[in-house]
Amino acid sequence: MTVKCASIDAFGAVAQHFKTGMVVDKICIQMDAFLEDGSHEATISVIRALAVAVPHSTNRLHGYLLTKIFMLTSITLTGHDIQRRHERANVLCEALRALDATDLPATSVRDQLLPSIQNLLKDLDALDPAHKEALEIIGRERSGGTLESLSKVMGAHLGIASSVSSFFGESSLLAKKEGIEQHDPAGPTNTEPNQQTQPESTRFGRIMRGGFGDILRGQSKGQ
């Protein structure tokens, strides 16, 4: 098993440095073979190796990893060794956080990312509190992922809101703008610069969350 895990880590390193389609396809095929082993150790090693490679890998590998995470989270492990459930949940959370910092397609967010988060949140005993909080934040932000992607395509530079509620709600940008116009006889206030930062700040938040995986792992070991 030690040799197998070392081989998995080696393929993960290859994924960080080689991005051609043929190499990525071979990596996916080999990782499938490791996952078919079915052992806990092999599964953990595969997900961890691919998660580490996410910032340096291709969209093809991102999609492959997300598909595997969705499949793994769909399998209920209730009743198994709590330590293994805890380790498995942690590595899956770290992988999801890494993927959240990338530009995932809206369909992947809807069909795989969000369901994976929901599946992990069903087993709260296996989740670290920090991971639970991070998943809930990702879930809230990504639940509007389709509209956010649409706003980027239609012109995020114009300050289009990333969700309907943020635009039309009582405390929304529109309500605030109307309130300013009603109370300021001098005319409307130019809020465009502030609105421009909305999509960028959302993506920056995802990237920052994805970069705190090492900190969370350190906290878990300390506990």
C-alpha positions in Angstrom: 0.0 0.0 0.0 2.9 2.4 0.7 4.2 1.8 -2.8 0.8 2.4 -4.3 0.3 5.7 -2.4 3.7 6.8 -3.5 2.7 6.1 -7.1 -0.5 8.1 -6.7 1.5 11.1 -5.3 3.8 10.8 -8.3 0.9 11.0 -10.7 -0.4 14.0 -8.8 2.9 15.7 -9.3 2.7 14.9 -13.0 -0.7 16.5 -13.1 0.8 19.8 -11.8 3.4 20.1 -14.5 1.9 18.5 -17.6 -1.3 19.8 -19.1 -1.5 18.2 -22.5 -4.7 16.3 -23.2 -3.0 13.0 -23.7 -1.1 13.2 -20.4 -4.3 14.2 -18.5 -6.2 11.4 -20.0 -3.6 8.9 -18.9 -3.6 10.3 -15.4 -7.4 9.9 -15.2 -7.2 6.3 -16.4 -4.5 5.5 -13.8 -6.4 7.2 -11.0 -9.5 5.2 -12.0 -7.4 2.1 -11.6 -6.3 3.2 -8.1 -9.9 4.0 -7.1 -11.2 0.6 -8.3 -8.9 -0.9 -5.6 -11.6 0.3 -3.2 -9.3 0.7 -0.2 -9.7 3.7 2.1 -6.0 4.6 1.8 -6.0 4.6 -2.0 -9.1 6.7 -2.2 -7.7 9.3 0.3 -4.4 9.4 -1.6 -6.1 9.9 -5.0 -8.3 12.7 -3.9 -5.6 14.5 -1.9 -3.1 14.2 -4.8 -5.6 15.7 -7.3 -6.7 18.4 -4.9 -3.1 19.6 -4.5 -2.8 19.7 -8.3 -6.0 21.7 -8.8 -4.4 25.2 -8.9 -1.9 24.1 -11.5 -4.0 21.6 -13.6 -6.6 21.8 -16.4 -10.3 22.1 -16.5 -10.5 18.5 -17.7 -8.8 17.4 -14.5 -11.1 19.7 -12.4 -14.1 18.0 -14.0 -12.7 14.6 -13.4 -12.0 15.3 -9.7 -15.4 16.8 -9.1 -17.1 13.8 -10.7 -15.2 11.4 -8.4 -16.0 13.6 -5.3 -19.7 13.5 -6.2 -19.6 9.7 -6.6 -17.8 9.3 -3.3 -20.1 11.6 -1.3 -23.1 9.7 -2.7 -21.9 6.6 -0.8 -23.1 6.6 2.8 -20.5 5.4 5.3 -22.6 5.7 8.5 -21.6 3.0 10.9 -18.1 2.7 9.7 -15.0 3.6 11.7 -15.5 7.3 12.7 -11.8 8.0 12.3 -12.0 6.9 8.7 -15.2 8.8 8.1 -13.5 11.9 9.6 -10.4 11.5 7.4 -12.5 10.9 4.3 -14.7 13.9 4.9 -11.7 16.2 5.5 -9.9 15.3 2.3 -13.2 15.7 0.3 -13.8 19.1 1.9 -10.3 20.2 1.1 -10.7 19.1 -2.5 -14.1 20.9 -2.9 -12.5 24.1 -1.4 -9.7 23.9 -4.0 -12.3 23.4 -6.8 -14.4 26.2 -5.5 -11.5 28.6 -6.2 -11.7 27.7 -9.9 -14.1 28.8 -12.7 -16.4 25.7 -12.7 -19.1 25.6 -15.3 -22.6 26.4 -14.0 -23.8 22.9 -14.8 -21.0 21.3 -12.8 -21.8 23.6 -9.9 -25.5 22.7 -10.0 -25.2 19.0 -10.7 -22.1 18.0 -8.8 -20.6 20.7 -6.5 -23.7 21.6 -4.6 -25.0 18.0 -4.2 -21.6 17.0 -3.0 -21.7 19.7 -0.3 -25.2 18.6 0.7 -24.1 15.0 1.0 -21.1 15.9 3.2 -23.3 18.0 5.5 -25.5 15.0 6.1 -22.7 13.4 8.2 -21.9 16.2 10.7 -20.2 13.8 13.1 -17.4 13.4 10.5 -16.9 17.1 9.7 -14.6 19.5 11.4 -16.5 22.7 12.5 -14.2 24.8 10.2 -14.9 22.6 7.2 -18.7 22.6 8.0 -18.7 26.4 8.0 -16.6 26.6 4.8 -19.0 24.2 3.0 -22.0 26.2 4.2 -20.5 29.4 2.8 -19.6 27.9 -0.5 -23.1 26.4 -0.7 -24.8 29.8 -0.1 -22.6 31.6 -2.6 -22.6 28.9 -5.3 -26.4 28.3 -5.1 -26.6 31.5 -7.3 -23.7 30.4 -9.5 -25.8 30.3 -12.7 -26.9 33.9 -12.3 -23.4 34.9 -11.4 -22.0 33.3 -14.5 -24.7 35.0 -16.6 -23.9 38.4 -15.1 -20.2 37.9 -16.1 -21.2 37.1 -19.7 -23.7 40.0 -20.0 -21.2 42.5 -18.5 -20.0 42.4 -15.0 -18.2 45.6 -15.7 -21.6 47.4 -15.7 -22.2 46.3 -12.1 -24.8 43.7 -12.8 -25.8 42.0 -9.5 -24.8 38.3 -9.0 -28.2 37.3 -7.6 -31.8 38.4 -7.9 -32.1 38.9 -4.2 -29.1 41.2 -3.9 -30.6 43.3 -6.6 -34.3 43.4 -5.8 -34.4 42.8 -2.0 -35.4 45.3 0.6 -31.7 45.9 1.5 -30.6 45.5 -2.1 -28.4 47.7 -4.3 -31.6 49.0 -6.1 -33.3 49.8 -2.8 -30.3 51.7 -1.6 -30.0 53.6 -4.8 -33.7 54.6 -4.7 -33.3 55.7 -1.1 -30.4 57.9 -2.0 -32.3 59.4 -4.9 -35.3 60.2 -2.6 -33.2 61.9 0.1 -30.6 63.6 -2.1 -32.2 66.5 -4.0 -28.8 67.2 -5.8 -29.3 64.1 -7.9 -28.3 60.4 -8.0 -25.1 59.2 -6.5 -22.7 57.3 -8.7 -22.4 53.8 -7.1 -20.9 52.2 -10.2 -17.3 51.8 -8.8 -18.6 49.9 -5.8 -20.9 47.7 -7.9 -18.0 46.8 -10.1 -16.2 45.1 -7.3 -19.1 42.6 -6.5 -18.2 39.7 -8.9 -14.4 40.2 -8.4 -14.8 40.1 -4.6 -16.9 36.9 -4.7 -14.3 35.1 -6.8 -11.5 36.5 -4.6 -13.3 35.1 -1.6 -13.4 31.7 -3.2 -9.7 31.8 -4.0 -8.9 32.8 -0.4 -11.0 30.0 1.0 -9.3 27.5 -1.2 -5.9 28.7 0.1 -6.7 28.0 3.7 -6.7 24.2 3.4 -3.2 23.9 4.9 -4.3 26.0 7.9 -7.3 23.8 8.5 -5.2 20.7 8.2 -2.9 22.2 10.8 -5.8 22.9 13.1 -7.1 19.3 12.7 -3.7 17.8 13.6 -3.5 20.1 16.6 -6.8 18.9 17.9 
